[in-house]
Amino acid sequence: MPRSRSQGTPATRSIDLGADLEGEARDVAADHAQLALKARAEGKRIAILSGGELTVTVRGNGRGGPNQEYALALAGPAEGHARHFGAGRAIPTAPTAAPAARPIRPAR
C-alpha cells in the first residue's frame, strides 16, 4: 500500500495517497476500503485523497471504465461505512450506458 501523509485533527483526519496511483481499479478500491474500515474500527473519521491513472482489465463482453470499476469494488467491503466521490477525465475511454459510479449509502 502506498505511503501516506496525514493532516487534520484525529476527528477529521485526511490521508493523502498522492496523485500518482496506478493499477487495477478494483485492487486500489480494496486498499482504500481497508483503510476506511480500519479507521472506522478505531473510531476515527477519515478522508482518503488520491489521484492517478487506474486501469480495468475487461473480461468477456464487459463494459465500463476505471471510475465505475472502482466505485463498484469499493461498495462491496465498505457498504454502508463509506462515502465515495470520484471524478475522471472527460475523454470517454470505455463507452457504456451505465453511470460512472453507483451511489453508496451514507456512512452511519
Residue, then its C-alpha position, 0 to 999 in steps of 0.5 A: m500500500p502506498r505511503s501516506r501523509s496525514q493532516g487534520t485533527p484525529a476527528t477529521r483526519s485526511i490521508d493523502l495517497g498522492a496523485d500518482l496511483e496506478g493499477e487495477a481499479r478494483d485492487v486500489a478500491a480494496d486498499h482504500a476500503q481497508l483503510a476506511l474500515k480500519a479507521r472506522a474500527e478505531g473510531k476515527r473519521i477519515a478522508i482518503l485523497s488520491g489521484g492517478e491513472l487506474t486501469v480495468t482489465v475487461r473480461g468477456n463482453g464487459r463494459g465500463g471504465p476505471n471510475q465505475e470499476y472502482a466505485l463498484a469494488l469499493a461498495g462491496p467491503a465498505e457498504g454502508h461505512a463509506r462515502h465515495f466521490g470520484a471524478g475522471r477525465a472527460i475523454p470517454t475511454a470505455p463507452t457504456a450506458a451505465p453511470a460512472a459510479r453507483p451511489i453508496r449509502p451514507a456512512r452511519 
